[in-house]
């Protein structure tokens, strides 16, 4: 994925972002974790229908196992990312790296919440897994990963302040900003702000609080729905 996007966006379409591969990778690791969790967890219950019909166990284990596997992969991807940063010769400000755990917490909470909801929904509405694939594709392009936020900020502002606010209300956009600030760290080039220049700390705090509340809600919904999983399957 990294190679395809780098060639298509960085080379063919000539992205204005310096060291585009580092910028791209810094946001892509967060998105890959999120998409892997949501895609995998959506079919976690239906894919283990035989086990669910035979043995009783807390059904949350199945989507949470997907989260755990994706978390291991995320750690490995971060290791590769830091190797890429070192090989590129970019200077990394150690203090900026503090954004990384600050962005990891809401990413983990939000992805787990969506995973629980989608895994339960797919038991009752079997087309959910196909809708999730389409929805994630749209969501990915609405998140500043293939392009820098600064390159679309003027257009968003021109379309109306509410459009810009709606764009950055996307939890995954805020989380991507955190990863980019932690690893890429270039604020601007030739007068264009590449990274989000607003109050990122406050926004990440809001997303963390929202994700925690969303996870509580998702677990409650899952808990009420799991009683009929065996019958529905």
Secondary structure, DSSP 8 states (H G I E B T S, - for coil): -HHHHIIIIIIIS--SSTTHHHHHHHHHHHHHHHHHHHHHHHTTTGGGHHHHHH----THHHHHHHHHHHHHHHHHHHHHHHHHHHHHT----GGGGHHHHHHHHHHHHHHHHHHHHHHHHHHH-TTHHHHHHHHHHHHHHTSTTSS-HHHHHHHHHHT-HHHHHHHTT-HHHHHHHHHHHHHT---EETTEE-S--S-HHHHHHHHHHHHHHHHHHHHHHHHHHGGGHHHH-
